Amino acid sequence: MKTEQALRKSIRKWLIFFIVLLVLSGITAFPIETELSLLVGITENGPANLHEWVKYVYAAIKETNKNYPFMAYGTDWLAFAHIVIAVAFIGPLKDPVRNIWIIQFGMIACMMVIPLALICGSIRNIPFFWQLIDCSFGVFGLIPLYLCYRNILKLEQLTHIKKK
């Protein structure tokens, strides 16, 4: 069985990893046109359907930014939301047992990504392979949160036993 210190270290490591990736995921929504321009070049030698999709999305973003720049405000808010959500996970960094509910919230949010991507992706004519990429954010986000959750339960049991 892990010691209290080892459990806290593991929880901290996974939470910092999750927070950093959540913030990076958010920040990347700001320069979306530039990133898509780069992605067009990167996917040029990849699968044709992926390259065509990225080119199509880039053309739409470029045209929208040129004629309707205010539409990018939506992705600015998306980026901001990622950063704000990441800030919430500072609570479990400080006191994982008391703030386990934030981990539970995050795990639920990760699971909700899957139906959202599949339902809205289908409605918005997003190719299925891209819907799966979007689903992967929920799956890969769930992994570090579940590891934290499991370790927090162990920590709670261990510290509860210590207090007796």
N, C-alpha and C positions, 0 to 999 in steps of 0.2 A: 504494500500500500504506500502511495506517495505521502510525503510529509506535507505539512501545511505550507511550508516555504516553496516546495516544488510545485504544489498545486497553484499557488498564487503566481509563481513565475510563468507557468504554462498558460494560465488564464490571461495574464498580462501580455504575453507574447502573441497569442492568437487575437486578442482584442486590438492591439496596436496594428497588427497585420490587416485586420478587417477595416479599421478606421482609415488607415493609409490608402487602401484600395478604394474605399468608398469616396474619400476626398478626391483621389486621382480620377475616378470615374466621373465625378461631378465636374471637376475642372476641365476635363476633355470636352465637355459639352459647349464651352465658350467658343473655341476656335474651330467649330465644326466644318466650315467651308474649307479652311486650310488643310485640316486633317483629311477630309474626303479627297481633296486634290492629290495629296500624297498617297492615299490609299488607291486611287485610280492607277497610279504608276506601279505601286507594289503588286496589285492584283493582275497586272497586264499579262504576266506569264502563268497565271494560275488558271483555275477552272473558268471556262468561258462564261458560264451563267453567273458566277460570282462577279467577274469583271464587268459584265454588262449591267448587273444590278447596281454596283458601286458607281459606275459612270452615270447611270440614270438618276440615282439619288443625288450625286454631285451636281448634275445639270439642274435638277429641281431646286436644290439649295442655292446654287449660284444665281439662278434666275429670280428666285424669291428674295434673296438678299439684295439684288440689284433693284427690283421693282417694289418690294414690300419689306424693307429692312426691319420694320416693327415686328414682323412675325418671329424673328430670331429672339425676341424677348421671352418667348415661351421656353426656349432651350436655356436661356439665362436663368429662368426660374427653376428649371429642372436641375441645373448645376447647383444653384443655391440650396435647393432641397436636399441634395446629396450631402452637401457640407453640413447643413443643419442637423440632419439625421446622424451624421458621424459624430457631431458634438454630444449627442445624447449618450453615446457609448463611453463617454468619459466617466459617467456615473458608475458603471461596473468596474472601471479601472480603479476607482477610489475605494469602492466597497462592493465587491462582487455579490456577496450573499444578499445584502439588502436590496441591491439593484438587479437581481436576477430577472425581474419582469422586463427589463429593457432587452435582455438577451432573448426572452420569449417573444417579445414584440418583433425583434429583428428576424427571428426564425419564421414567424408567421408571415411577415412581409416578404421574405425570400420565397416561401411557398406560394404566396399570392402572385408572384411574378409569372409563374407558369401559366395559370389560366388567363391572366391578362394578356400575355404575349400571344397565346394561341387564339383567344377570342378576338381581341382587337387587331392582332396581326392579320387574321383572316378577313375581318371586316374592311381593313385598310389595304388589302391586296399586297401584303408583305409576303415575299416568297417563303415557303415553309422552311427551307434551310436557314433563313435569317431568323425566323421565329424560334428555331431551335437554339441559335446563337443567343438570342435574347433570354430564352429559358435557362441557358447555362449560367447566367448571372445569378439567378435564384439558387440554382443547385450549388454553384461554387461559393456563394455567400453563406449558404446554410452550413457548409462543412466546418469552417472555423467557429461559427456560433454554436453549433452542436457540441463541438469539443469543449468550448468554454462552459456551456450549460452543464455538461456531464461533470466537468471538474468542479464547478461551483456547487453542485449537489454533494459531491464528495467532501469539499471544503466545509460546507454547512454541517455535514454529519460529523466530521472530524472536530470542528471547533465547538459544536454542541456537546460532544462527548468530553472535550477538554474542560468546558465550563462546569460540568457536574461535579 
